[in-house]
Amino acid sequence: MDNIPRGIVMVLLSIVFFVSLDATAKLMTQTHPPFQIAWGRYLFSFFLLPLLIRPRELKLAFRSNRPGLQFARSILLVSTTCTFFYAIKYIPLADAIAIGFASPLLATALAIPILGEKVGLRRWSAILIGFAGVLIVLRPGFEDRHWAYFLPLAVAAMMATYNVLTRLVNRYDSAQTSIAFNNTTGMIVMTLVILLLPGQWSGLTVIDWGTLVALGAFGTAGHFCLILAYRYAPVSTLAPFTYTHMVLAVIVGLVVFGDMPDLPTLIGAGVIAGSGIYVFRREAAIARTARATAGQVR
């Protein structure tokens, strides 16, 4: 049963946890390799799985009707995490998140070949405007930009593909199965990376270990709140609130790291957010029309 206010509170809480995860990871990248931090994030998220999935349901959660698809999307998520951690090691948190929010726009475009969805002229226009916002943030050719500024573009592309594959796999598996695969695959893959790639480990103090536990807890809590949010309210209702992620990232970046986005970055972020919200709203309107038409047919 819908409970819109509760859904909004849950999605805002999830954003607090995710920004805490991002900021903590950025702090750790100053002294530790990003791959090591990603390893800790997934290791402790794996151990915290029983907080998301009831112990008696945990074994069933690992039974997938599409294990290959689950593995593919989980690899994409791990790759996204690692790439994002590398990006925020060198560039402001708010800039990385703003560029990464092009992901919903890319996901809409990718839904055409992968899911067979139709995208009309208005949504294509919103997608193109959103990418104009990305160019405003990047300002290619107008000034020298650190190479890491282009990593969030890769993050957006991988996250868009991940989201489309998640929509696809939701036809066959539960959300609990998807989360179980995410955390387990992430833990296994990052452990292998740490063991096989040289230079991916640095000594950890007791405080460092505690920080890695916190990363796992932030990730677990964020996903838990997000699951509850979408249980209480429709995606289209919550979509505008997800863009408070950028606002909070600006505040945290300013307070913790002393990073203040310049005017073009703020304008570009606003363009990206506006385009993304329009796409969400348009998809919701099309879905309502489709349901109404189906009801008339019956």
Beta strands, then each sheet from edge to edge (+ up, - down):
end
